[in-house]
Amino acid sequence: MSELCENLSNATIAFENGQYEVALELCNAAIKENAGNVGAYAAAGNVCLAMDKHEEALRYYREASQLDPQNGVRYFDIGNVYFAQELYAYVLENYVLADMHGCSDEIRQHIHFIMGMFKQAEIEKLSDIESKKKAAEAALYHYDFANNIAGLNVEQKEILLRRAQIYTEIGEFDKAEMAARQLKLLGVKSQIEVARFI
């Protein structure tokens, strides 16, 4: 095994054991050995994000994205740092880039679920019903997209609950009730949120 592979392997073990400083040292040793290794930069970014060192995480993730600009995972990682910093416009910008450049179905599902949440949050801020309906349509599109990715188990109850909330917010009570009934079929009976729709 090469020293680079050994450093990255040991960094993974250290990371999983919560030894973040050790993991970061090993990632940096791997970077020193091969400054073109995308995985070393991404791993270092993961360690920094876990330690809430957001600026350092961004630095490592940006370096990884410069080395591998056509990989959507690189932009997803950057978006996650902005999410931790609550800089949501930058989250959306990077999640769109991630989706554009391609990433795993699991990541795409996560991206669309988060984008649906952002659009849902917009609904509450709008005053006129037409604007609310447009934001609701966008939110539902993203939730449906997340829900329909083949082979992955999205939290269907969460999406149905959000559907019920959206339909209630825009005054489409029949659809809100349908979502609430579907929740009950899935075994959600005691949630306060469901009770207010039925």
N, C-alpha and C positions, 0 to 999 in steps of 0.2 A: 504494500500500500504506500502510495506517495505521501510525502509530508503534508502536502496540501489536503489530500483526502483525509488523512489522519487528524489534522487540525479541525477540519469541518465536522468530522464524525464526533470528535471529542467535544466540540462546541455544542453540537446538538444534545449530547448527553448532559453536559453542564447546564444548558438552557432548561432541559426537561426537569432537572433537579433543582432549579431555582438559583443556580450559581451564575448569575448574570454577568458579573465582572469577569469571571473566568471565561465564560462563553465569548464575551466581547474581545478579550485578549487573544483567544484562539482564532476568532474571525479575522482580527487584524493581522495575525501572523499569516493566515492564509492569503489575505490581500497582499501582504508584503512579498510573499512567495510568488504570487501571480496576480498582478494588478488588473488583469482582464477577466477574472473569474466572477461572473455575475452572481453566482450562488453565494459567494463569500460576502459580497455587499448586501445582498438580500437578507442573509442570516444576521449580519451585523445590524441591519435596520430592524429586524424582528426583536433582537435583544434590546436595542435602545428603546423601541416602542414599549416593550414590557417593563422597562425601568422608568417610563414616562419622560424619557429624554427625547422630546419630540423634534427639536432642531437637529440633533445628531441623527435620529432616525430618518428625517427628510434628506439629510446629506447623503447617507448611504443608499437610500432608495432612489434618489435622483441619479446617483452614479450608476446604479444597476439599470435604470431606465435609459441612460445614455449608451450603455454597453449593449442593451437589448431593447431598442426602441419599438420593435414591432410586437412585443409581448405584452398583452393587456394586463397580466398579473403585476407588472411593474407599476402601472398607473393605479391599480387597485390598492397596492401597498401604500402609495403616496396618499391616496384618498382616505385610507384608514387613519393615517396620522392626522390629517385635517379633521376627521371625525372626532378623534380624541381631543382635539383642540377646539371643537365646536365651531369650526370655520366651514359652514355648510355649503357655501357657494363653491369653495375649492373642492369639497367632497364631490359634489355633482359634476364639476368639470372633469375631475380625474376618473370618476366612475364612468362617465360617457366615453372618455378615451379608452378605458379598460375594455368596455363593451365593443367599441369600434375595432380595437386591435386584436380582440379575441382572447378568451380565457376559458377556464373550465365551466361546465354547466353549473356546478356548485357556486362558483363565484358570480356567474351571471344571475343566478337565482337571488343571491344575497344583494347584489347591486339593484335589481329591480324591486326587491322588497323594500330596501331603504329609500329608493326613489319614490315608491308609492307612499311611504311614510311622510316624505317631504311634501309631496303634493297634497296629501291629506291634511297636513298641518296648515297649508295655504288656505284651505276651505274656510277654516274658522276665522281667518283674518279678512275675508272678503265680505262685502256687504250686499251686493246685488246677486240675485238668484242665478242669473245667466253665467256670471263669472264663477260662482260656486259650482255650477254644473260642469263647466269646462275643466275646472281643477279636479272635480270628482271623477270625470271621465278619464283624465290622465292618471289619477291615483289608481282607479280600477284597472286600467290597462296594465300598469306595472304590477299590481297584485296578481292579475290573471296570468301575466307572463311568468312571474315567479312560481305560481301554482302549477303551471302547465309544462314545466321543463321535465321531460320524460325521465323516469327512473330515479328521481330525487324526491325525498320526503320532506316537503315544506310543511311547516306547522299550519295545517289546514284550519284548525280552530282559530288561530290568530288572524288569518286572512278573512275568515267568515265574520269574526267579531269586528274587524275593521270595515268590512263591507256594510254591516249593519249600522255602524257609526256613520259612515259616509252617507248612506241612503237616508238616515234620520236627519243628518245635517242639511241635506238639500230637499227635505220634505217628501221623499218618495217612501212613504211608510209601508206600502205593500211589499216593496222589495226589502226593506229593513226587516219586516216580519218574516219574510221567506228565509233570509239569512239567519235570523234568530232560530227559526224552526230547524234549519239544517244543523245549527249548533247543538240543539237539543238532541237531534238524532245521533250526533257524535258523542253524546254523553255529558254535554255541558249543561247542567241543570241548576247549579247553585250560584252561578256567577251573577253578581248584581247587574253587570252590564247587559246580560241577556234578558233579565227580568224586565228591564225598562222598555224593551222592544215588543214584548208579547202581552 
